Amino acid sequence: MSDRFFFTVQTCTYNRSSTLRRTYKSLARQTFKDFEWIVYDNGSTDNTSELVKQWQAEADFPIVLLRREDNAAIQLSWNIVINQARGKFWTLLDSDDECIPTALEVFKQKWDSIPEAEQSKYVGVTCNCIDQHGELVGKQFPSDPMDSNPLDVVYKEKISGEKWGVMRLDVMKKYPFPTSSHHVLPGVVWRAIARDYKTRFFNECLRIYYIDDGPRKDQMSFHQKLSVISKGKRENSQDLLNNYFEWMLSSPAELMRNVVVYNQMSSALKYSLKDRLANINKPLAKLLVLGTWPVANFSNLVPPRMVRSINKMMSA
């Protein structure tokens, strides 16, 4: 049953029972109660499932527990949750973060502020985040509200930092995460949606993003083989170079970073120069890949710390 709730809040977790508590408590404090919480336990070996079952018995909002035993690729969990979700809108809240008590209420107010006749053109609304010390994470939007899309926001407006938003579930279901690869970065899907729908951005901070609080996030994907991670990063950069090259021209540093990443990951996966050029469809992008090919080969001969320093200088 779709649209049974206004929001579906999704949390994917792996061995994060200690921090998942604050995520649960922040949802329990929400002033807007028309939501469900779906917890996707991706093979945790701690007491995550037992905790969630305890919360199911005591919470005044529905909690759905989904579990896999094999610590599968994260995009599979997103497809499963989105297909089972019963909300009108979907949002992802990490298992070591929290949101302010009025977060969902404000999201609804911001969506309702979009004229009803125009809402079909929008996928959702997005806000800023603060860290656990109350500091803004990233940059504010230049206007509030601002109607745009994440591609223009990132590459043309140069707005960086952690953001949080809600998206229409009917739109999400039209853009499933690819399952042909074991590790697809979320940006592949977000960018596809951004080409077709607008987002309303606003500067309120509704999510608390914890920094330097133990291992960052669930790290589920990092339990996979290095070759799998390399493949996901390569496919992400290839998607950017092939389908969003025009946007990236507005951000030369980001363009060059992705060219180098594409070459580095291709080298790690033993792709020949001929193969990596054949997979790029923009003539200028091909030239950039060819020009940075020696850098990728060089990076395989030097210590990883030096490679990170070179990448940092190139993206500064």
N, C-alpha and C positions, 0 to 999 in steps of 0.2 A: 504494500500500500504506500504510494507516494503522497507527499504533502500531508502526512498525518501530523507532522511537527513543522514548526517554522524553520528550525535549524537542526542539522545533524553535525555534532562535533566529533571529529575523528582523532584518535590518539593511537599512534603505532609505538610499540615499546618492546624493548629487549633488555631484561635484567635491570630495570630502573625502578624497582618497587620503592626505594627510598625517596626518590624525587617525584614519583607518580602521585604521592600523597598530596602534594601541594597543588597539582593539577586538579585532582578531585575536589579538594577543599575550595578552590577558586570557582569551580562550577557549582558547587553546593551553595555558594553565596550569591549566585546570579539573581538579579532582580526580575529578569525576564525568564520565565520557567517553561516556555513552549519549545523544548528542545530534547533531543536524545543524545546520549554519549555512547559512541561505539569505540571500545578498546580492542585493538588488534594486538594480541600477544604473540609475537613472532618467535616462539620457541624458547621463552625464558626458562632459566633453570633456578631462579629464585622463587619467592613466594608471591609473584605478581598475580597469578590467577586466583589464588586464595584471597588476596586482598580485594580484588575486584568483586568476587562473589560476596564478600562481606559487605561491600558498599552497595551492591545490588539490593541487599535486604534492608538497608537503612535509608537509602537516598529517596528524596521526594521527586526525582526525575528518573526516567528509564535509562538503564545502563545495559548495553549489549556487549557480551564478551565473545570475541572470536579468537581462535587459537590455531596456530600451526606448530608442528613439532620440528620442522626442518630448517627454520631460520631462512625462509625463502627470500628472493629478491623483493625489495620494498614495493616496486610498482605492481606486483601481483596483489599485495594487500590492499592497495588503493583501489584497484579495479573491483575487488571483492566487496569492500566497504561501500563504494559508490553505488554498486548494483543493489545492495541490500538496504541502503539508507532510505529513511522515510521522511526526510525533511524537504522543505522547499529550497533551502540553502545549505551549503556544505562549507565547513571550515576545518582546518587542521591545527590542532593545538599540541605541541610537542610534550613529551612525557617528563620534561624537567622545567617547564615553564608554567606560568599562570596568567590569568586575565583579571582585570579589575571587576568589581561586582556589577557594574552597569554595562559591561562590554556588549553583551548580546542585545540589550535594550537599545543602546546607541546605534549598533549596526542596523537594527530594524528602523529606527528613526531616520537614519541616513538614506536607507533604501526608499522609504516612503516619501522622502523629499524629492525624489526623481519623479517628474510628471508621469502618470500612469500610461499615457499614450506613447511615452518614450522608453519605457522600461524594457521593451523587447530588444532594444539596441545595446543594453548593458548586461554584463555578466555578473556584476556585484559591486561591492564597495570595499575600500582598503584604507587602513589607518597606519599610524606610526607605532613604534614600540619604544619602551624604555628598558634599561637594564635594572638589576636588583638594587642599584644605588640611586635610581631615579633619574639617570642621565639618558638623554635621547640617543638612540642607536642609529646613527646615520644622519641624513639631511631631511629637513622638512620639505613639503611640497611648496612650490612658489605661490600658489593661491589655494584658498579653501572656501568652497569645494573646488576641485579641479577635475574636469571631465576629459579623460585622455585614455591611453592604453599603456601597459607596462613597457612596451617597446620604445615608445616616445619618451616615457618617463626616465628610463635607464640610459638610453643612448643619445637622446637629444637634450633632455633637461639635466642629465648627469646627476640624477637623484639616486643616492646610494644608501645602503643600510638595511636593517631588518624591517620588514613590513608585515602586516597581518590583515587578512580580509576574509570575506564570505563570498561564495560564488553560487550561482544558480545550479541546482543539481540537474535540471533538464539539459543544460548546456554541457555540464561535466560528462554526462552519459554519452554525448555525441563525440567526445574526444577521449576514448579510452587509452590507457597507457600501453604502448607497444609491448608485446610479450615475445617477440622474435629474439630479443636480446635479454640476457640475464641481468643487465644493469643499465637501465635507462634513466638518465637524469631528468628530474621533473620539468626543467626548463623546456624540454622538447614539446611537452603538452601545453604549458603555460603560454609559450610563444604562439602556438597555433591558435589558441583561443584569442589571444591579444590581437591577431590580425582581423578577426571577425567581430569582436565585441568591444565596447567601451567599458571603462571602469570609472566610478566616482571615487576620487581620492580626497581624504580630509586629514587634518593635522593632529587630531586628538590621539593620545596614546592609550590604547586599550589592552595591550599585552605586555607582560613583564618577561623579558628575555634574559635568562640567566647566563652570565659570562664567567668563564673560569671557575665553574662549579663542578669540578670533577671532569670525567671524559665528556666531551661535547656531544650532546644528543645521544641517541640510542646506539649509534655506530653499527647498525645492523648490516649495512652494506659492506663495512670494513671486515666483516667476518667471511666475506667471499674471497676467492682467489684474486691475486693482483692482476692477472690477465683479464678477469671479468671487469674489474674496476677500470682498467685501461681501455677496454672496449667501450664502456659507457661514456667515458670522457671523450674518446675519439668520435663517437657518434654524435655527441652533443656539439662538439666544435664543427664537425662536418655539417650538421643541420644549420648552425649559425652562418657558416660561410656560403652555403648553397641557397638558403631561403631567406636570410635576413641581412644580406650583405649591404643593402642600401642603408639600413639603419646603422650598421656598424661603421659606415664611413663617417658618421658624425662623432665617432669615438675611436680615433686611430689607435690609441693605446690598447683598448679592449680588442680591437680587430687584430692587432699584432699578437696579443697574448693568445688568442684562440688559434691563430695560424701556427704559432709555436707549439701549443698544446696538441694540435692535430698532428703535427710532425713528430713530436715526442712520443705520443701514444702509438702512432703508426710504427715508429721504430721499435718500440717495446713489443709490439705484436708481430714484428717481422714483415711488415708490408714493404714492398719494393717502392722505389720512387715512381715507377710507372703506374703501379696500382693506386697509390695515394693521389696522384694527379688525375687519374681516370675517374675518381670518385668526387671530384670538385667540378662544378659546372659553370662557375664564373671565371672568365678569362683572367681578370685581374687577381682574383683569389688564387688561381693556378700559379701565376707569376710569384705571388708572395710565398706560397708553399714551396716553390722551387728555390726561391732566394733564401729561405730559412732552413732548408733541408740540412745544410752543414751544421747548423746550430743543434739540431736534433741529434745528429750523429755524435757531435762533440759532447752532448749532455750524457751520452751513454758511457763516456770514458772518464768522467770527472765525478768526484764525490757528490752525493745527493744534496748536501748542505750548500755546496757551491752552485748547483743547478737552481736551488730555491732562491739564492741571492740574485742570480742572473734574471730569473723570471720576475722577481720583485722589482728590479731596476727597470725592466722593460715595460712593466705595467704601471709604473709610478706616474 
